Amino acid sequence: MEEILEILEKNSRYTDEQIAVMVGKSVEEVRDAIREYEEKSIIAGYTTLVNWENTGKETVTALIEVNVTPQRGEGFDKVAERIYKFPEVTACYLMSGGFDLTVIVEGKTMKEVALFVSQKLAVQQYVLSTSTHFVLKKYKDHGTMFKEKKVDDREAIFI
């Protein structure tokens, strides 16, 4: 039944009936599977991906590399939990390589994000350093490509 998860991950707007046809199961089997996935937190939530560049709302997204000192007996988990509970944080990942955590932050302005980093994130106990990278343009997010629609504004000529 992982097929159901793959379908919902690509498009959570499909109805139970549509999914049942796609996977060759009954509607009741699909509903039971989805209910079980939700109860076990396999399906953690449903979201809508918005291309904010096509709206009037100004948003700034930043990827912040964070180096931390892991806590004895807790590792990185407690430090990450303190960070991801901030409402500005939209995602937080434990990483391999040159830094420990990737923190994705959204704000209204670059200054708002910078103030979050300097006043809330960098001052956290166990945070050793941060490096902030601002997203200039999104081309693809969660598997969805953000293509600009090209408008042909050339004047028509009739012969």
C-alpha positions in Angstrom: 0.0 0.0 0.0 3.0 2.3 -0.3 1.5 3.2 -3.6 -1.1 5.3 -1.8 1.6 7.2 0.1 3.5 7.9 -3.2 0.3 9.2 -4.8 -0.6 11.4 -1.9 2.9 12.7 -1.6 2.7 13.9 -5.2 -0.8 15.3 -5.0 -2.8 15.2 -1.7 -6.0 16.5 -3.5 -6.8 13.1 -5.0 -10.1 11.7 -3.6 -10.2 8.3 -2.0 -12.1 7.1 -5.1 -9.5 8.3 -7.5 -6.7 6.7 -5.5 -8.7 3.4 -5.3 -8.8 3.3 -9.1 -5.1 4.1 -9.4 -4.0 1.3 -7.0 -6.7 -1.3 -7.9 -8.2 -1.4 -4.4 -11.6 -0.7 -3.0 -12.5 2.7 -1.7 -12.9 1.3 1.8 -9.4 -0.3 1.7 -7.9 3.0 0.7 -9.7 4.9 3.4 -8.6 2.4 6.1 -5.0 2.6 4.9 -5.0 6.4 4.9 -6.6 6.4 8.4 -4.0 4.0 9.7 -1.2 6.1 8.1 -2.5 9.2 9.8 -2.9 7.4 13.2 0.7 6.1 13.0 2.0 9.5 11.9 3.3 8.0 8.7 1.2 10.8 7.1 2.4 13.7 9.2 0.2 16.4 7.6 -1.2 17.9 4.4 0.2 21.1 2.9 -0.3 23.4 0.0 2.8 24.6 -2.0 2.4 28.3 -2.8 4.5 30.2 -5.2 4.6 33.5 -3.3 6.5 35.2 -6.1 3.2 35.2 -8.0 1.3 37.0 -5.2 1.7 40.4 -3.8 3.1 39.0 -0.5 6.8 39.6 0.1 8.6 36.8 1.8 12.3 36.0 2.4 13.6 32.5 2.8 17.0 31.7 4.3 19.0 28.5 4.7 21.1 28.7 7.8 24.0 26.3 8.5 24.4 25.8 12.2 27.3 24.3 14.1 26.4 23.1 17.6 27.8 21.1 20.5 25.8 18.0 21.0 24.4 17.4 24.5 25.6 14.4 26.5 23.0 11.7 26.4 20.8 13.6 23.9 23.1 14.2 21.0 21.7 16.8 18.6 18.1 16.2 19.3 17.5 18.6 22.2 19.4 21.4 20.5 17.4 20.9 17.3 14.2 20.8 19.2 14.9 24.2 20.9 15.6 25.6 17.4 12.7 24.1 15.4 10.1 25.3 18.0 10.6 28.9 16.9 7.7 30.0 14.6 10.1 31.5 12.1 11.6 28.0 11.4 9.9 26.1 8.7 12.3 23.1 8.5 15.3 21.8 10.5 17.6 18.9 9.4 20.5 17.1 10.9 23.3 17.1 8.3 26.5 15.3 7.5 29.6 17.2 6.4 30.9 20.7 7.4 28.0 21.7 9.7 25.5 20.0 11.9 22.0 21.5 11.3 20.3 23.1 8.3 17.6 25.5 9.5 15.1 26.9 7.0 13.7 30.3 8.1 11.0 32.5 6.5 10.4 36.1 7.3 8.9 39.3 5.8 12.3 41.0 5.2 16.0 40.2 5.2 16.3 42.3 8.3 13.7 40.2 10.1 15.5 37.0 9.3 18.9 38.6 10.3 17.4 39.7 13.6 16.1 36.2 14.2 19.6 34.8 13.6 21.4 37.3 15.8 18.9 37.6 18.6 17.3 34.1 18.8 19.3 31.5 17.0 23.0 32.4 17.5 22.5 33.1 21.2 21.2 29.6 21.9 23.2 27.5 24.3 25.3 24.9 22.4 25.1 26.9 19.1 28.7 27.5 18.1 28.3 29.3 14.7 25.8 30.1 12.0 26.1 30.9 8.3 23.1 32.4 6.6 22.3 32.0 2.9 19.3 33.9 1.4 17.2 32.3 -1.3 17.1 34.6 -4.3 14.8 32.6 -6.5 13.0 29.2 -6.3 13.1 27.1 -9.4 11.8 23.9 -7.9 10.4 23.0 -4.5 9.0 19.7 -3.2 9.1 18.3 -6.7 7.2 21.2 -8.2 8.8 23.4 -10.9 8.1 27.2 -10.7 8.1 28.2 -14.3 7.3 31.7 -15.3 4.6 31.9 -18.0 6.0 33.6 -21.0 3.6 36.1 -22.4 3.8 36.8 -26.1 3.2 40.5 -26.3 4.2 40.8 -30.0 1.7 42.6 -32.1 -0.1 40.4 -34.6 0.4 41.3 -38.3 -2.0 40.1 -40.9 -1.0 40.0 -44.6 
